[in-house]
Amino acid sequence: MDLVVADATVVDGTGAPGMRGWLGVERDRIAVVGRGNERAPAAERTIDARGMVVAPGFVDVHNHSDLSPFVLPTMPSTVRQGVTSVVVGNCGSSPFPLSSWDEGLSLAYAPPGGAHPRPSWAAWGDYLNAIDAARPAVNVATLVGHGSVRREILGDQRRPPTDEELGRMRALVREAVVDGAVGLSTGLIYVPGIYSNTDEVITLARAAAGAGGLYASHIRGEGRDLFAAVDEALAIGAAAELPVHVSHLKCETSLVWGRADELLGRLRDARDATGDQYPYEAWNSSLSSLLPPWAPAGRIAAIAGEEHVRLRHAVEIGEPDFQSSVDGVGWDRIVLETAPEPRWRGRSVASVAQERGIEPFDAMVGLIAEDPEISCIGHAMAPEDVRTILADPDAFVASDASATAPNGPGGDLPVHPRSYGTFPRALALARDEALLPLEAMIRKMTSLPADRFGLTGRGRIERGAFADLVVLDPSTIRDAATYDEPHAFPDGVAAVVVNGEVAWTDGATSITCAGRALRRA
């Protein structure tokens, strides 16, 4: 054998009870699963897993590490959680088509110490080939972003596409899925997705369905409009005849706290719907996501001057067709992740406003005017709802994060702790609060998401499956990252294997990169 994981409790990802045993790996596949006290054979490398669990590597289906393979291929905050595969292109944004490429992405794509030209990939397959060439630490599957496709054809115009334009958008979606994207994503609170209507999305979802993809959505509202937004996603799936996946399930703002069971029931009662969750009480997004569709971030100063009363009402209270993310939360619970002034990072909008002697709404306008890409963290969910969703055996776990490192890109920013701790935190909460058995938790992190997103041969420990594995201590695994100190790796992960190669072991200072692009089967 090339690798043996010896003397472990094998939790195979199906939900079946763990069993004493060992694994033998040849090249990138599991060659044998030994049971009981059967002696493991000699191998080129052996991982002693005495007292530990070996499970399939975790599958993070809502990840934003689209460019990490090129700027931070070791992806330490991801791999050291036990994640071996990610799905990117979420929330309607993907690195192809290239009309979504802007200065911010160009800076993110730049290698350390220098600028980088606009990438040259001319098709979806070129992007996947570039991931293969970059050889990241984990496997990367991709969704095609509706917002990126829309921007390619219409720019950021706030209008429906013509029939001809819609046809071109449909062709781009179909081409992407044929080339290997696992489906279509939308971000219906972000520009330009916020400008689209349901019929437009149905048309593009049908293009994805025709090529075998699914529909994943950051829905139109997660607070006051939560249930109408979920119903829209389910209606899109039913009309386009494809599976629906609702991203980052949550009951956001006090207006819907206590309704997590109702939210989960919507998905259970649907024809073919699933969802994922990061187990935290705070979201992470752009500050401009607080703006209504008629107020683009690039013109915020002028619009605030012309329509000050209307804009403030929309942001703080909402409008009939726009949900406020401030109502039911408050400016003191919306904390800046990035900011034009470094000293404001990690401070609430209310705190910045107080220092400047202005209203929080006006502070928000000024911040976005200075930096339209400014990001923030909103402490908007109730712990009880987070735990209710986590206890559902069919709700996936996903980070909604980008790979980072304490000494790498973003290492100086107060990032969301989910970047480092999502999967260990989920396991720790389930254990400490008796929410779900270990085997059920691992199932919703492995086989369920792998099957849903068409990642064939992954998410299970069985002969012939890809050797994506995590060795963990079920009694000590937990997250260490906090909102105040987010750049902290978790405890209890002993080793991670990707495509048969040991990517990382506890105590190691380096990461071996063996990931590859995953194309829809």
Helices and strands as residue ranges (DSSP letters): E 3-10, E 19-26, E 29-35, E 45-48, E 53-56, E 58-60, H 68-71, H 76-79, E 83-88, G 98-100, H 103-109, H 124-134, E 139-142, E 144-145, H 146-154, H 163-178, E 183-187, G 193-195, H 198-210, E 214-218, H 226-240, E 244-246, H 260-269, E 273-277, E 282-286, G 287-290, G 297-299, H 300-306, H 308-316, G 331-333, E 334-336, G 342-344, H 349-356, H 360-370, E 375-379, H 383-390, E 396-397, H 418-432, H 438-443, H 447-452, E 469-472, E 493-498, E 501-505, E 517-518
